[in-house]
Amino acid sequence: MMKTTVGNFAKKNMMGIALLAVIILFSITTGGKILYAQNINNLISQNGYVFVLAAGMLLCILTGGNIDLAAGSVVCFTGAIGGVMLQKGIPAGAAVLVMLLVGLAIGAFQGFWIAWVSVPPFIATLAGMYAFRGLSNVVLQGYAVGINNEAFLRVFGGGADCYIPDFLGGSGLNRTCMVAGGIIVLLYVVLSLRSWMERTKKGVSTENKGAEAAKLIIVSALILWITYKLASYKGIPTVLIWIALVLLAYSYVTRYTAIGRYFYAVGGNEKATRLSGVNTKLVYFIAYANMGLMAGLAGILTVARATSAQPTFGQGYEMDAIGACFIGGASAYGGVGNIAGVIIGATLMGVINQGMSIMGMSANYQKAVKGLVLLLAVLVDVLSKKNKN
């Protein structure tokens, strides 16, 4: 009985365990450098676009394993438009709004061809990948554009001062950061206990009390540890606020709303979903329009961190987002995946990148390792499907 419980727990939390193992591995190979407060801060800031894009990409994947190959090019295009606007002195608020609207319009444009004209998502977004990469160079005329709007940079994570101020004052640890971490843990514990009680009443609890308690303690301890590390450096980076808002919003949508359930239903059985009265074409359209919006936000975060817009930005971003989703447990066939998995997948990719960078490994090896990790994740999904059949 004990072996069965441990086995079920390990199977359900496989990628979380893999992430922990990778962190321990790089902690040993880098002499603990990967766990330095500054490196943890950099891990969040450098991979902000991955979390944002992966959240949007998850909805596309849920509809049947579909992806958006144009996401990276849209990041570059929206960033180019925003960079040029800010350079010309246009207010930051107006530039941000335009970047988001342009991203949304591009997503809606691609969603139209996919949903109502039945162009395969791979082809429609491949065309977008080429088109918007070219248009990015047209907007920037082949040159980088510097951004010096301080309000924009501080709000969206560019420069050395892009952190939430310590409103509680004091020296040493950032008290505001520590209090925020405590509040997050408290909310997590309350919501987890509430969910467990509801599932118990309905008789659908699949893990025993010990396993669920262990998971609760481990996650809470991890949150507090990350909070401590951030507090011992500069506190909460502003990009983390945007990441948290996006992930919380998508977690709510996918778990508690009708449209969220439709994404899973379309990926599980599109024909049955359509026959049940759901407008499946609208579901596809929303998924890709939303992906464009997230690409616009990722474009904002990217140019803010770099304090410039460049024609080369966004290259490979869509692959990072796709990889984060699949590594995090999203099914290549659609209908399976969640935001918790996206967080684990994006973090795992970030840890691999940073760990190998600290070790001095080239970017080519980093890409090779990420490719192997992605292949293994998809292989696990394929084999599990075969076993069920």
N, C-alpha and C positions, 0 to 999 in steps of 0.2 A: 504493500500500500504506500509506504514511504517512498520507494523507488518510483512508483507511478506518479506520485504527486510532484516529486523533484523533476522527473522527466517532462511532465506537462508544463511545469513552470519554466523550465529551460527552453522548451520548444516555443512557448508563447512569447518569451522575452529573449529570443536568440540574438537579435541584432543589438539589443542593449548590452548583453553579455559580451558580444563581439567588440562593441565600442569600448567597454571597460578593459578588455584584454589588450586592445590596440593602445589605449592610453598608458597602461602599465608597461607595455613593450617599449614605447617611445620614451617613457619616463626613465627606463633603465638605459636605453641606448643613447639618450641625450644628457645623461647625468642629472636628470631632474629639471633641465632647462625648460622643457615644454610646459611645466607646471608653474613657471614663474608668473607672477601677477600680470606683468606687461604682455607676456605671450598669450595669456588667456584673453586679455583685452583685445589684442591684435587678432586672435582667432575669431572673435565676435565681429569686429569691425571689417575685417577682410572678407568675411563670408556672409555679410549682410544680404547681398544680392542673391545668394544661393537660397537662403531661407524664404525670401520674398517670392522669387521665381518658382521655387519648388512648391510653395503653397498653391500658386495658380496652376502649375503644371499638373498637380495631383488631380484637379477636377477634369482636365483633359484625359488623363490616363484612366480615371474611373469610368469614363464613357465607353471603354472598350480597348484599353491599351494604346489609345491615340496620343500623339505628342505634338508639340509645336516647335518646329525647327527654326522659326523666325525670331524667337524670343531674344536671342543675343543681338541680332541686328536691330531689333526694335529698341532695345536698351541703348544702343549706340545712337540711333536716329533721334530718339526723344532727348537723350543727353546732349546731342549736337544742337538741337533747336533751343533747349534751355540755356546752354552755354553761350550761344550767340545772343540770345535775348538779354541775359544778364550782363554780357560784355557791353551791350549798347545802353545800359542803364535802366532797363525796364525793371519795375519792382519785382522782388523775389516772389511774392504771392501770385502775381500774374503769370510769371514764368512757370511756376510749379503747376498752376492750374492748366496752362497750355500743354505742358508735358504729359500730364495725366490724361487730358482729353485727347491728345494725339495718339497716345498709347491705346486708349479705349476705342478710338475710331479705327485704328489699324486692326485691333482684335475683332471688332464688329465686321470690318470688311472681309477679313479672312473667314470669320464665322459664317457670313452669308454664303460664300462659295461652298463651304463644307456642309452646312446644314440644308440649304435650300436648292443648291445646284448639284449636290452630291459629289463634289470634287473630293477625292481622297485627302484626308488631313496631311499626309506625308507630302503630297504634291503641292497642295495649296500653300503650306507653310515653307516648303523648300523654295518656291517662287518668291515668297516674302523675304526669305533669308537673303537671297541675292539682291532683290529690288531695294530693300531698305538699307542694306550695307552700302550699295552704290549711292543711294540718296544721302546717306550720312556724309560721304565724301563730298558730295555736291554742296551740302549745307556748310561744311567746314572748309571747303575748297582745298582739301588735302592737308590742312594745317591744324595744329592744336590751338584751342582757345582757352586762355586762362580765365579763372573765375575768382573775383576778389570781393564778392558781396558777403560781408561778415554775417549778416542775419541768416542768409541761406546756408552758409557753411556751418554755423553753430547748430542750427535746427536739424540739419540732415547729416551731420557727422563728418565735417571736414575740418582739418586743422587740429591744433593742440588743445584748444579750449572747448571742444565739442562734448562736454560732459554736463550732467545735471548738477547744478550747484548744491553744496552741502548746506541746506537750509537750517540744520541743527547745530552747525558750527563745530568747534572742537578741533584739536590737533590729532595727528595720527590717523586712525581709521576714519573713513567717511561715514558719519553716523546716519545720514539720510539713506545711504546705500544699505547699511545694516538693518535699519528699520524696515525698508522696503522688502528686503529679503525675508524678514520675520513675518511680515504681513502675507507675502506670497505663500510661505510654508503653511501658515495658519489657514488660509483659504483653500490650499490644496488638501490639507488634512480634513477640513470640514466637508468639502465637496466629495472627497473620496469616501468618507464615512457615510455620507448621505446616499451616495450611489450604491454602496455596499448594502445598506439597509433596505433600499428599494428593491435591489436584485434578490435579496434574501426573502423578502415578503412575496415576491413573484416566483420564487423557487428556481431562479436562473443563474445563481452564483456557481461559477465553474471552478473556483480555486478554494482551498480550505482557508481558514482564518489565519493560520500561521504564514502561509505564502503571501497572502494579501497584506498582512502586517509587516512582513519583511520588505515587501516592495514599497510600502508607504514610508518606512523608516529610511530605506536606502535613498529614495528620491528626495525626501525632505533633507537628509544629510547632505546630499549632492548640491541642492539649491543653496543651503547655508554655506557650504564650502566655496562655491562659486561667488556668492555674495561677499564673503570674507576676502577673497582674492581681489575682487574688483574694488572693494572698499579700501584695501591696503595700497592700491595704486592711485587712481584718480576718481574712482566712483563709477557711476552708471553712464556709459557712453550713450549719446542721444540716439545712435543707430539702433541700440538695443530696444529702445522704446518703440520704434517703428516696427521692428521685428516682432516684438511681443504683441502689438496691436493687431498686426496682420495674422499671426498664428492663432491668437484668441478668437478673432472674428471668423476665421475659416474653420476652427475647431467647432465653434457654435453652429455655423451653417451646415457643416457636414453631419453633425450629430443630432441636431434638434429641429431642423427646418424641413419643410416639404421638398423644396428644390434640392436640398442636400441628399435626401433619400432618392430623388429622381436620378441623380448622377450614378448612384450605386445600382439602381434598378436597370438603367439603360445598359450599363456595363455587364450586368448579370444576364439579362435577356431582353434585348431591345424590342424584339417582335412582341413578346408578351406585355412589355411595358406600354408599347404603342396601342395594343388592343385593349389595355385597361383604361385608356382615355388620356394618357399623358402625351403631351406634345413633344415628342422626342427630338424633333428638329429644333425646337426652341431651347431644349436642354443643351444640344451641341452648340448652338449659337451663343448661349450664355457662357459656356465653358471657355470658348475662344475669345469672346469679348472681354471676359474677366482676365484671361491670360495677357491680353494686350494692356489692360489697366495695370497689372502687376509689373509688366515690363517697363511701363512708364515710371512707376515708383522705383523700380530697381535702377532705372536710368538716373533718377534724381540722386539716389544714394551713391551711385558709382561716381558721378561727376563731382559730388560734394566731397567725397573722401579724397579724390585725386586733385581737387581744386582746379580741375580743367576738364575740357571735353576734347577727346581725341578720336581720330578715324578708326583706330584699332580697338577701341573699347568694345566689350561685349563678345569678343571672339571666344567661342566655346562655352559661353554662359548657359546656353540651353542644354548642353550636355551635362553640365554640373547639376542643373535642376532635375533633369531626367534621371541621372544617376542617383541623386539623393532620394528621389521617390521610390525607385526600384530597390535600392539598398535598404530603404526603410520599410520594406514589406509590401509595397504596392504591387498588384499582380499585372504581369504583362498582358493578361487577357481582359483586364478591366474588372470593375465591380468590387475590388478589394484594396484597402489602403486607408490610412488615417493621418492626421496631423502629427500625432506623437511619433509615428514612424518617420515622417518627413524630418522632424527635429533630429532624430537619431541618425538618419542617413546623411543629412547636411553636416552635422557635427562630426560624424565619422570621416567624411571626405575632407573636412577642414583640418582635422587632427592629422590625417595622413599627409596632407600637403605641408602643414607646418612642421610636423615631425621630421619629414625627409628634408625640408629646407634647412632646419637647424643642423641636421647631420651633414649638410653640404651636398646632398644628392641633386643631380640635375633635374630640370623640369621634364625632360624626356622620360626618365625613370618614374617620376611622379605620375605621368599620364599612363604609363604601362601598368603601374600598380593599381591605379583607379579603374583601369579597364578590366583587370583581373578580378577585382572586388565586385564590380558590377556584373560580370559574367557569373561569378559564384552566386550572387544574390538572385539573379534571374534563374539560374540552374536549380536552386533550391525550390523556387516557385513552380517551375515546370515539373520537377520530380514529385512534388507534393500533389500536384494536380493528377499526375499519372497514378499515384498510389491510391488516391480517392476513387479513381475510376476503376 
